[in-house]
C-alpha cells in the first residue's frame, strides 16, 4: 500500500476528506519521526512497538574483493508487532 492508497482508505473509513486525511497521516509521521529521533519508544497497544537500537561499529567484508571494510556505528529503527496484529495477519 502506498501513501496515496493509505490516504484514500483513511478518508473512507473515518469520513474525513482526503486533504484532512493527508494532514493527519503527515502529522502522525512527523510525530513518530521526532519521537524516534529523540530515542523514545512508541507503543500502540494491539498494533506494535517502534523503538531505536544502537548498532556498534564493526568490520565487514566486501563480497566482490574480500577486502575488510569498516562499518560505522549507527542507530536502527525496530518494530515489534503486537498480538492483535499478528493474529490478524495469520488468519
C-alpha positions as CSV (number, residue, x, y, z in Angstrom):
1,X,0.0,0.0,0.0
2,X,1.3,3.4,-1.0
3,X,0.7,6.6,0.8
4,X,-2.0,7.7,-1.7
5,X,-3.9,4.4,-1.1
6,X,-3.5,4.9,2.7
7,X,-4.9,8.4,2.5
8,X,-7.9,7.1,0.5
9,X,-8.5,4.2,2.9
10,X,-8.3,6.5,6.0
11,X,-10.7,9.1,4.3
12,X,-13.2,6.3,3.5
13,X,-13.0,4.7,6.9
14,X,-13.1,7.9,9.0
15,X,-15.4,10.1,6.9
16,X,-12.7,12.7,6.7
17,X,-11.8,14.4,3.4
18,X,-8.7,13.3,1.6
19,X,-7.0,16.6,2.4
20,X,-7.7,16.1,6.1
21,X,-6.6,12.5,6.0
22,X,-3.3,13.6,4.3
23,X,-2.7,16.2,7.1
24,X,-3.5,13.6,9.8
25,X,-1.1,11.0,8.3
26,X,1.6,13.6,7.8
27,X,1.2,14.7,11.4
28,X,1.5,11.1,12.7
29,X,4.6,10.5,10.6
30,X,6.2,13.8,11.9
31,X,5.4,12.9,15.5
32,X,6.8,9.3,15.1
33,X,9.9,10.6,13.4
34,X,10.6,13.2,16.1
35,X,10.0,10.8,18.9
36,X,12.2,8.1,17.5
37,X,14.9,10.7,16.7
38,X,15.0,11.6,20.4
39,X,15.3,7.9,21.3
40,X,11.7,7.5,22.6
41,X,9.7,4.3,22.3
42,X,6.3,4.3,20.6
43,X,3.8,1.7,21.8
44,X,0.4,1.2,20.1
45,X,-1.4,-1.4,22.1
46,X,-2.5,-4.3,19.9
47,X,-0.6,-2.9,16.9
48,X,3.1,-2.9,18.0
49,X,6.0,-1.1,19.3
50,X,8.6,1.1,17.5
51,X,12.0,1.6,19.1
52,X,15.5,2.7,18.3
53,X,18.5,0.5,18.9
54,X,22.2,1.2,18.7
55,X,24.4,-0.8,16.3
56,X,28.1,-0.8,17.2
57,X,30.9,-0.1,14.7
58,X,32.2,-3.3,13.1
59,X,34.2,-4.7,10.4
60,X,32.7,-6.3,7.3
61,X,33.9,-7.7,4.1
62,X,33.4,-6.6,0.5
63,X,31.8,-9.6,-1.1
64,X,33.5,-8.9,-4.5
65,X,37.0,-8.4,-3.3
66,X,37.1,-9.9,0.1
67,X,38.6,-6.7,1.4
68,X,37.9,-5.7,5.0
69,X,35.6,-2.7,5.3
70,X,34.9,-0.6,8.4
71,X,31.1,-0.2,9.0
72,X,30.3,2.9,11.1
73,X,28.1,2.8,14.2
74,X,24.5,3.8,13.6
75,X,21.0,3.7,15.0
76,X,18.3,1.4,13.6
77,X,14.5,1.6,13.9
78,X,12.9,-1.6,15.1
79,X,9.3,-2.7,15.0
80,X,7.8,-5.5,17.1
81,X,4.3,-6.5,16.1
82,X,1.6,-6.7,18.8
83,X,-0.5,-9.8,19.4
84,X,-3.6,-8.4,17.7
85,X,-1.7,-7.5,14.5
86,X,0.0,-10.9,14.5
87,X,-3.4,-12.7,14.9
88,X,-5.0,-10.6,12.1
89,X,-2.1,-11.3,9.7
90,X,-2.1,-15.1,10.5
91,X,-5.9,-15.6,9.9
